[in-house]
Amino acid sequence: MYDDASSDWAGLARYRDANAALAGHAPKAVFIGDSITELWPIHDPPLFGADVIGRGIGGQTSPQILLRFMADVIRLRPAVVHVLAGTNDLAGNTGPFSLAGYQDNLTAMAVLAEAHGLRVIVGSVTPARDFPWRRGHDPRPRIAALNAWLATFAAARGGVFADYHAALATADGAMRADCTDDGVHPTAAGYARMRPVARRALELAFAR
């Protein structure tokens, strides 16, 4: 087996062992995304457990998440998938941002989920005034546009839209100072504000 991390662009090996350990147990929900999803179980353990698991990888963009969607979601046979992606797309982590490309990637994930009988929760892009690793590119207008599209997208496909932006944002679209240390990643206080939104989204998804 070839496990050179430097060539594993999509992070397919990251959760390989954890996924294998789930053999015989299908979680009810899988949260997939970037660092905001990766850090969520650490800062908010009550939301996660044997039935709700996290599959986030820091720094990832939607094409990387799409490439591991089969391994880290579909093969685990959950009833619900929660997708939270977009911050790193806007930051250009894997190249210049393309709205059409982002929309294609989210659509492909939804199509895969629906084809395997999963219900889909789409999380909003969380607020940020700037990206510490990509200074000088105020993302707030693009975040607002992306979230408007995500809400419409989820409704059109019969999915659930989880609006974390509303729970975390200031009036001018930045993240609340009491919810973050760097302006992008939620702290435990930020995740505490996200938790009721996530729980309500899960309730709605499970009821469908």
Order of alpha helices (4+ residues) and beta strands (2+ residues): alpha-beta-alpha-beta-alpha-alpha-beta-alpha-alpha-beta-alpha-beta-alpha-alpha
